[in-house]
Amino acid sequence: MEQHVRKILIGFAVTLTLILLAALIVPSFIDWNRFKAEIESQARLATGRELTIGGDISFSVLPAPTLAVADVALANIPGASETPLLRLKRLDAQISLLPLLTGKIEIARFDLQQPEIFLEITPEGQNNWTFAARPQAEEAPGPATVPETGEANGAAPDIRLDELNIRDGAVTYTNRQTDTQLQITGIKATLSANSLQGPFTIDASVTLNGTALALESSVGNLAGTRATPVTATLDIDSGKGRIDFRGSVADPGPALRVSGAVGASGKNLSALLATLSQLPGSGAPPATLPPFLAQPYHLAFDMTATSDLVRIRDLAARLGDATINGSGAVEIGADTNFEMLLSANTLDLSNWQFANTSSSKPASTNPQADDTAANGGTAAIPATGNSLLPENISGTVGVAVQAVKFNGDFVRDIALDLQIAKGNANLRNLSLNLPGSSKFRLSGAAVATDGKPSFGGRMSFSSESLRQLLAWSGTDISAVPEERLRRLNAKAELNVTPELAQIYALTATLDSSSVSGGLAYALRARPSFGVELKIDQLNADAYLPAAAPPQGATATAKPKSGGTGKTAEPSPLAILDSFDSNFKFSVDALTYQGVVLKALTLNGTLLDRQLQLAQAAIGDVAGASINLRADLKALSSVPEGTARLQLDAKNLAGIATLTGLKLPVPAAQLGAAKLTADFGLSPADGVKSSLDATLGGTRLDARMTVTQLSLSEPAATLERAQLKLDAKLENASLAALSKQFNLPLAPG
């Protein structure tokens, strides 16, 4: 009996072994390619897309369950490009055998070779990553059942992933509506997980639009109520930048809370910014970056973030040797509120290097003038309606720096107080103290009207030692006497738009002179400005260097005749061709070379290389008045146009002193003078002039024409030039004429 039972058990064991061996070995001999059609059909039902398996499918159990699939493609949507949505060269998966016997799933290896995903938005706005809903089969209602396993109760299955590898992956996003494209290439990643709840580790590298990115991260166990530790390091473009996070994640879901320390560092901030400018959404890269950005940088702060609040503490930002500390917070919701505070004790910027199309109508100094905002100016700041920013954003920014060392001295007490509310910015205060006991203050508001941004505000400046300030700024004032450029006080209002910057209601005091008026500069490709200034009195002699004593006669080079092969010297008026302007100056009293000039006026327009001088006048200079009007063009080459000079003087003493003219006889003897001179310049007609003058009892009427004289090379063509002069001199008495000019005339 025992022997019979023993034979039965042996037979049963042999049979069971054969069954197990068959189960382990037979799958290797099955042609799994026969199931391609069924797999592709099920995929079509699940996604609504055609799945194509172009390569072989293989499955084996020994030495470990292994699945391999080659050449897989998932079709795109109609209307998209011919490229499939997904393409995979090969998939290899291996599961450990022994853990399966205990009910555990341990994926020893899961490899994806050359996975490519092509995301696209069609010209009609349809995306290709939204799949059709899977059809649901009609099922008859059955009796209610009670699940008996933990998995049925929602517990995560016991799955372990030892290694997930992605090699040579790529993702391409194309928006055919906006004609933009984003490319992620060279995807290489390794992921492992002890379970679906973690811990997780990832090591990945990609190339995003030409920029190399590398990520190393670890995430702790997500199960339980404790916060999950998270670490991550992102390397940007092979060391140009590095971002680190060390913290935790708690309460995944709506109550998510992230906290930890964030750091960013690199050897060259300029190189990092240039790299980031190539990434999608960063806009056009800047033409040049300030040289001082080419320094090591470091940023560190502690962060706490929830779905409705982000708080930053212990912020430290360093560029080179300069460090700024701060804190901030952002409340996120229907309305977004923020607060940022930055401070520093002393910033040493001694070694920083900072240096490195339109209508031609001149700018007006009138802040209400609309016609000066020309089309084709610089690009406007984006604005919507009557707000510069979204109206649901509000907050404050505060900056306080005790001192900044630069160029050998200190800028002290720098303060910024900025408020954002209802979509506009209110600059409550920007102030700083400069060298030379100088103070600058600015306040105002940045708003938008009908989508057009503008800034309007008030500014003030005062300096008790202007010379010290100018010397610190690098301005050479050695030629100005020491007792001048001592004090300056100024205040003004300003208005700035993308087309025009204006300073108006300007009042200033420089030493003993008072100035009022306004300035404007049009932000165009061709410089264009307007200026209107009124000065009560100015002693120009006090600002000019003392005249050097005469050193003897200096030989004057005789111009060579006929030398036409040499390049002509540029005209001193050529600079007037480089900008447009309207200008109006007036000085109540100007002292120059000891002569007081009263009621000076200069008023005109420079437009499209044409100067229209409406008035250049001196109301009173030693009893004389002078007025000049002109209309000239082609100022940089051969001037062309007309001019009129008028003079009315009780005597010529003041004019002689002002111009250095030596009169042949005393000015009182010559008598009163009145003169009107007209000039005409033309390349074709040469120089024409007419003179109508009276001097005492003598009148001169003259007409002069100069031909064959090149106005561009007058010295070279002087010998061939021809002069025609018609003059008439009148005096009622020859004796009076002789006496007036001390002429040796005697009767009969």
C-alpha positions, 0 to 999 in steps of 0.5 A, a space after each residue: 500500500 505504501 509503495 502504491 501511494 509512493 508511486 502515485 506521489 512520484 507520478 504527481 510530482 513528475 506531472 506537476 514538474 512537467 506542467 511547470 516546465 511547460 509553462 516556463 518553456 513553452 511561451 518561448 516557442 509561441 509565435 506572439 506575432 500572431 496576436 499583433 492584430 488583436 493588440 492593435 484592435 484593442 489599442 484602437 478601441 482604447 484610443 481611437 487611433 491606429 496602433 502599428 507594430 512593425 517589429 517582432 513581439 517576443 515573450 519568455 519566462 526563463 530565466 525571468 519573464 521578459 517582454 520585447 516589442 519593436 517598431 511601435 507607432 501610434 497614428 496622429 489625428 486627421 489634419 495633423 502632419 504625417 508624423 505619427 503622434 508616438 514612435 518607439 524603436 524598441 521596448 524591453 521589460 523584465 520582471 523578477 520571477 521569485 517575487 511573483 510567487 509571493 504576489 509581488 511585482 518587481 520590474 527589474 528593467 523597463 527600457 524604452 529605446 528612441 521614444 519620440 512624441 510629436 505634439 501638435 496644434 493644427 491650424 484649426 486649433 485642435 490638439 493631437 493628444 486628446 483621445 476619443 473616449 473608449 466605448 463601454 460595453 453594455 453589461 447586465 446588472 449583477 449582484 453586489 459583491 464585497 471586495 475581499 483584497 486590499 487592492 480592491 479596497 483601493 490599496 496600491 499594489 505591491 510593485 517595485 521598479 528597479 530601473 526604468 531607462 529612456 535612451 535617445 528620446 525626443 519630444 517635439 511640440 509644434 503650434 501651427 497657429 502661432 508658427 512656433 516649435 519647441 524641441 526636446 532631444 537627447 532625452 536620457 533618463 533612469 528612474 527607480 521606485 521601491 513601490 508606487 508610493 516611493 521612494 523614487 530616484 531620477 537621473 535625467 538629461 535633455 537638450 531643450 532648443 539647443 540648451 543642455 539640462 541635467 536633473 538629479 532628484 530623489 523623492 521619499 515615501 509618499 505613504 503615511 502622514 509625514 512630509 515626504 523629503 524631496 531633493 533636486 538639482 538642475 544643471 543648465 548648459 553644462 555648468 553655466 547655472 545650477 538650481 538646488 532644492 532641499 525640502 519636503 512635500 506634505 499632504 499631496 492634493 488640494 492641501 499640498 504644502 512644499 517647503 525647503 531651501 532653494 539655491 541657484 549659482 553659477 560662474 557667469 550670470 551673463 552667460 546664463 542669461 544669454 543661454 536662457 534667452 534662447 529658451 521658448 517664451 523668453 523673447 528676443 535675446 538682448 543685443 548686448 548685456 551689461 559687462 558687470 553681469 559677467 560675474 559669479 552669482 549665488 541666490 539662496 532662500 527658504 520657501 514655503 508654498 501652498 496652493 494659495 500662498 508662497 512665502 520667501 524668507 532669508 533671501 540672499 542674492 549675490 553678484 560678485 561681491 555685492 549681496 542683497 538680503 530680503 523676504 517676500 510673500 505672494 497670496 494667490 487667488 482671485 486677487 493676487 497680493 504680493 510683498 517684497 522687501 530688499 535691503 543691503 548694508 554696503 554694496 561695493 561696485 567699484 570693480 563693476 563695468 557698466 559701459 560697454 523708425 520714425 517721423 522726423 518732426 521735432 519734439 515739443 516741450 508742451 506735455 499736452 502736445 499729441 502731435 509729437 508722438 510719431 508713428 513708427 517709434 520704439 516698441 510700446 510697453 504692453 498694456 490693456 485698456 486703462 491698466 498697465 498690469 492685470 487689475 487683480 494684482 496688487 502689492 508693494 516693493 520696498 528697497 533700502 540700501 545704506 551705501 553703494 561704493 562706486 567710482 571711489 565714493 559712496 551713494 547713500 540712503 537709497 530707498 524705493 517704495 513702489 505700490 501696485 494697485 488696480 493694474 497701475 504702479 505708484 512710485 511713492 518714493 525713489 531717493 538717494 544721496 549722491 556725493 557732494 551733499 547731493 540729493 535726488 528724489 522722484 515720485 509718480 505713477 505709471 498708468 495706461 490710457 486706452 492701452 497706451 502706457 505712460 509715467 508721470 511724476 515729480 523730481 527734485 535735485 539739489 547739490 551743495 557741492 556740484 563740483 564734487 559731484 561732477 568730478 565723481 561722475 568723471 566730468 572734466 571741469 578743470 577749465 571752469 573757475 573754482 568759484 563756479 559750479 558750486 550749488 544747484 537746486 532744481 525741480 520739475 515734472 515729467 511725463 514719459 510715454 513709449 514715444 516721448 520723454 518730457 521734463 516741464 515746469 522746470 525751475 532751477 538755480 545754478 550758482 546765482 542764475 535762475 532757469 525755467 522751462 522744459 525739455 523733450 526728447 522723442 524716442 525715435 531712430 533719429 534723435 529729435 528733441 525740443 528745448 525751451 529755457 529762460 535764464 534771468 542772468 548769466 555771467 559767462 565770463 565767470 565760467 570761462 577760463 582766463 584768456 592766455 597771454 599773447 605769445 607773439 604773432 603766429 604765421 598763418 598758412 596760405 591756402 594752396 590754390 587749385 588743390 582739388 585732390 585733397 579731402 575737404 574739411 567737414 563743415 562745422 555745421 555738419 553736426 546740425 544734420 544729425 538731429 531734429 530740434 525746435 528750440 527757444 532760449 531767452 536770457 534777460 542779461 548775459 555778461 560776455 567779455 565784460 559787455 552786458 547783453 540784454 534781452 537775448 532770444 534764440 528761436 528756431 526749428 531744425 527739421 529734415 536737415 533744414 534750419 529755420 532760424 526765426 530769431 536770434 536777437 540781442 535787444 540791447 548791447 551797449 545801446 545797440 540791437 541785433 537781429 538775425 533770421 535765416 533759412 538754410 539747408 544742406 548744412 553738412 555739404 554746400 549750404 544753401 539758403 538766405 539770411 538777414 542781419 539787422 543792426 540798430 545802434 546809438 554807436 558802435 562802441 559795444 559792438 566793437 568791444 564784443 567782437 574785438 573789432 578795432 574802429 578807425 575813429 572813436 565810436 561817438 564820432 561815427 555816430 548812430 548806425 543802422 544796417 540791413 544785410 541780406 545774403 543768398 547762398 546757392 551752388 548755381 549762383 554763388 554768393 549774393 548779398 545786399 547792404 543798406 546801411 547808415 552811419 551817422 550822416 553817411 549812407 551806403 547802398 551796396 550789391 555784391 555777387 561772387 561767382 565761380 566760388 565753390 562753397 565746399 572748397 572756398 580756399 581752393 577756388 578763391 583765385 578763379 572766383 569773380 567778384 562784382 560789386 555795385 556800391 553807392 555812398 551818399 552824404 549831404 556834405 563832403 566836409 561832414 564825411 571828412 570829419 566823420 572818418 578823419 579823411 584828409 579832404 580839403 575844399 578846392 
